Amino acid sequence: MPATTATCRSCQAPILWAKSASGSSVPLNADPVPAGNIALRSDGIAIYLRKGEAPPAGAPLHVSHFATCPNAGAHRRR
């Protein structure tokens, strides 16, 4: 299942909802960036990359929305 587009409830930024390899939901900034550390496969699976690790061929790189949302703390599980 591909990632779904949405809007952050806090800051109204466009985001993508993907799934991690373990099945957890992962909010990503919608726009890919060359310095991203999360590769988004075409099947909607988000792959966290270690420093220096190459992404899968053709997978755009994204950043977790938690890293950029000014209200990220309000959405963290306690």
Secondary structure as UniProt FT lines:
FT   STRAND          4..7
FT   TURN            9..11
FT   STRAND          14..20
FT   TURN            21..22
FT   STRAND          25..29
FT   TURN            34..35
FT   STRAND          38..40
FT   TURN            42..43
FT   STRAND          45..48
FT   TURN            51..52
FT   TURN            57..58
FT   STRAND          61..62
FT   HELIX           65..67
FT   TURN            70..71
FT   HELIX           72..75
//
